[in-house]
Amino acid sequence: MAKHAIGSPLAVDLISPEDAAKAIDNHFKHNQLLEWTQSKYHANFRHISPVNLTPLYLKRSQEVLLLRLASRSLPTKAQLFKCGLDDSPLCASCNTNETCDHFLLTCAQFEAQREILRNKVGPTPLSFGWLCYYKDLNSKKIKALVEFLVSSHRF
């Protein structure tokens, strides 16, 4: 039997290394997606699209900002107040709760930066869901959003 094993074709010879790597990658992606959809957190974060591993070549700090924005966990005054780290949840310039939505879409203090964002992303009306939808990998939109977050000097 051992003599026949030496001359028989190997399973490794039947599949290319690229195909094997792609099959393994697809297997892990499928399992991760399945685990995420079955987790207790999935219902609360449905607005976050599945991760696409196409690189956008952003700095780590920029990736963190985008993820924190999408998960509505930027350190806004409302978030800090909720954690007991700020005296008030109210925006200093608008006197309304400073949430991620308020900061991104309506705060008068950041209207100039928001106008630059609008000019860069085009005529699409700004909405939290659309801006935080990263699955389309619209690099122009994502980079403009990062510029908005950085130029606000808030985070």
Secondary structure, DSSP 8 states (H G I E B T S, - for coil): -HHHHHHS--HHHHS-HHHHHHHHHHHHHHHHHHHHHTSTTTTTTTTS-----------HHHHHHHHHHHTT-S--HHHHHHTTSSS--B-TTT-SB--HHIIIII-GGGHHHHHHHHHHH-SS---HHHHT--TT--HHHHHHHHHHHHHTT--
